[in-house]
Amino acid sequence: MTGTGKRVLLLPEKRRFAGQQPSTAFSRLGRRFKTEALEPGETHQLQRYFHPRDAGWPLAALCRQRESGDAGSEYWLRADPVFLQVEMRGARVMAWDGFNLTESEMHAMTAALQACFADHGIDLLTGSQETFYLRIRDGIPLPSAVPVTDMLGCDITGHLPSDRRWMALFNESQIVLHNHPLNVIRQQNGQLPVNGLWFWGGGIMPSSVEHGFEAVISDDVMVRALSHQMSPGQGSDALCDMRHLRSWPEIEVGFDPAIKTLFDFADGTRWHWQPEWQWHFWKRKSIPVF
């Protein structure tokens, strides 16, 4: 990783490393970490470092621009396929990615859903990352919704669109997908069905996204979309997205005690490290645990 400034390590929730022990060398330094508690969730985690110049969090427009380059000045919304598990008093989002949808499955869903959105004057477009994009005409209000990345395992009660148009589209999408033959086939093949769409990330393409990173290392489409708008020479810091890792020794490989480092966990915990702290022998405390 390049950069002469600090390193930011984006990490999953600490519970993902439950039962794993840091190395002796890391534990020795860990006694000198400073810890703070911040807002939990992957969205808050990214918002700590990436700041679209215009108001809001327009991930749909940013992702569309990164994928297809045609976001323009129009309003966009992501419509992510989800698996909703029906419960006694509602439904819960049990999956929003990892469906391994084929191109033919995406086209089949597009063909089945397009008429629903066209009736409301909204264009449904297929993305390249197992998602759909909605191109919204000016004058149609955008729904306010929790990002799908923060909805995994959550009951959708209280998070549904308040606008009648979007609530109708949410329900219509569920009906169409629930009855679609592709879901019968997927279940026969032991795959999760796609029985809903989650609307989020609405807005227009921002003029820029401010951050202080010279280098951003990530395979995540949203992080890549945010960093795609970077201006050369914004800063000397570096960000490494390690949220996909579940082995703590692999995290330690990305830590250099000679460089200022932030360990940012998706549960809101953030550890601070300064190289000079390794000489603060009088500041001993409990080592970080998972």
Buried (B, 14 or more C-beta within 10 A) or exposed (E): BEBEBBBBBBBBBBEBBEEEEBEEEBBBBBBBBEEEEBEBBBBBBBBBBBBBEEEBBBBBBBBBBBBEEEBEEBBBBBBBBBBBEEEEEEBBBEBBBEBEBEEEBBEBBBEBBBEBBEEBEBBBBBBEBBBBBBBBEEEBEBBBBBBBBBBBEEBBEEBBBEBEBBEBBBEBBBEBBBEBEBBEEBEEEEBBBBBBBBBBBBBBBBEBBBBBBBBBBBEBBBBBBBBBBBEEEBBBBBBBBBBEBEEBEEBEEBBEBEBBBBBBBBBBBBBBBBEEBEEEEEEEEEBBEB
